[in-house]
Amino acid sequence: MKRIGIVGYSQNKIKRDAGSANEVELIMPVVHKVLETTNLTQSHIDFTCSGSCDYLQGAAFAFVEGLNAIQTYPPIKESHVEMDAAWALYESYLRILSGEAEIALVYGFGKSSPGNLDQIMSLQLDPYYVAPLSPDRVNLAGLQANSMMKAGILTREEMYLAISAASRNGLNNPNAIKIDNPSWDEYLMGEIVSSPLTKFDCSPVSDGASAMIIATEDACEKFNLSPVWIDKIGHQVDSANLGFRDLTQVKPVSDLLEKFKIDLSSIDVIESHTQFSHEVVLLSKIFNCSIEEINPSGGPLVGNVMMAAGLDAIGHTFEKLQNHSAKTGLAHAASGPCLQQNLLAYLRCDS
């Protein structure tokens, strides 16, 4: 099977509100930067795939407008996923495996500040049994956190530890939103958003964009690119009916780890797409690592660009391996309520 690697990644500085900047203005800098860092041009790209959500922009096929950020003439091979750009990476990976491309450009973008993100993301719920109850994404996250507490696998202390670790790690991430680390007393007195979640437990509304380039081994040799290999990648979906799931577990992640047959003790860096503090705790238990070890970039708690944060988890893992501060990495992306859909990518660099 072809070896495919990540050769470049770029991320905008995440903002709580990008103001008047439109999606094209968010995308263009990261696409130009990732092309510049790899010494590639648009003509070298065989396939382009994006991840976004039309509901954020409030128009059907709004993702087409984002194509104005890249060169589309002469006509290019292009696709789009109405999901996090981590799944755009997965589609691009499959396109390369099928022989349709050698080099692919992936980008994701989201401008959440103008709308009501909680209501928008609720539009993906089961339209018959869940959506009529009108829960928003934080309500559902609170339901999961509460289930974990009742099962005895989550404490307020662990949630606070996740917030503190994200705040501390975010200081080393130049693109993160700097958040103040509350004291324990401030945390306990924090405004309850959806019990047991406080405002501190929820990731900030964020605007931004990210881009990534992947290529085959032959293309890497031809263009003198330094890849971090995508050794394993896969995704799995749990039931959309919350009553059919054990919310204290993330079965798709556990199943993927079993399928990958990875020795978790050998992983040097882990980045997860965890938008709430209790998710950090839950994934750290599944990955058999401490809360402080997961998300050295700070994770979504210090910047959660909707439709790009999953790609960012992969990108931050890539950066650690690219600068030789790690040799193996595991990146996680999620979509849907209560970690319904999950993608794992196991990255490795040559010694």
Secondary structure by P-SEA (a helix, b strand, c coil): cbbbbbcccccccccccccccccccccaaaaaaaaaaaccccccccbbbbbbbcccccccccccccccccccccccccccccccaaaaaaaaaaaaaaccccbbbbbcccccccccaaaaaaccccccccccccccaaaaaaaaaaaaaaaccccaaaaaaaaaaaaaaacccccccccccccaaaaaacccccccccccccccccccbbbbbbbcaaaaaaaccccccccccccccccccccccccccaaaaaaaaaaaccccccccbbbbbcccaaaaaaaaaaacccccccccccccccccccccaaaaaaaaaaaaaaacccccbbbbbbbcccccbbbbbbbbbcc
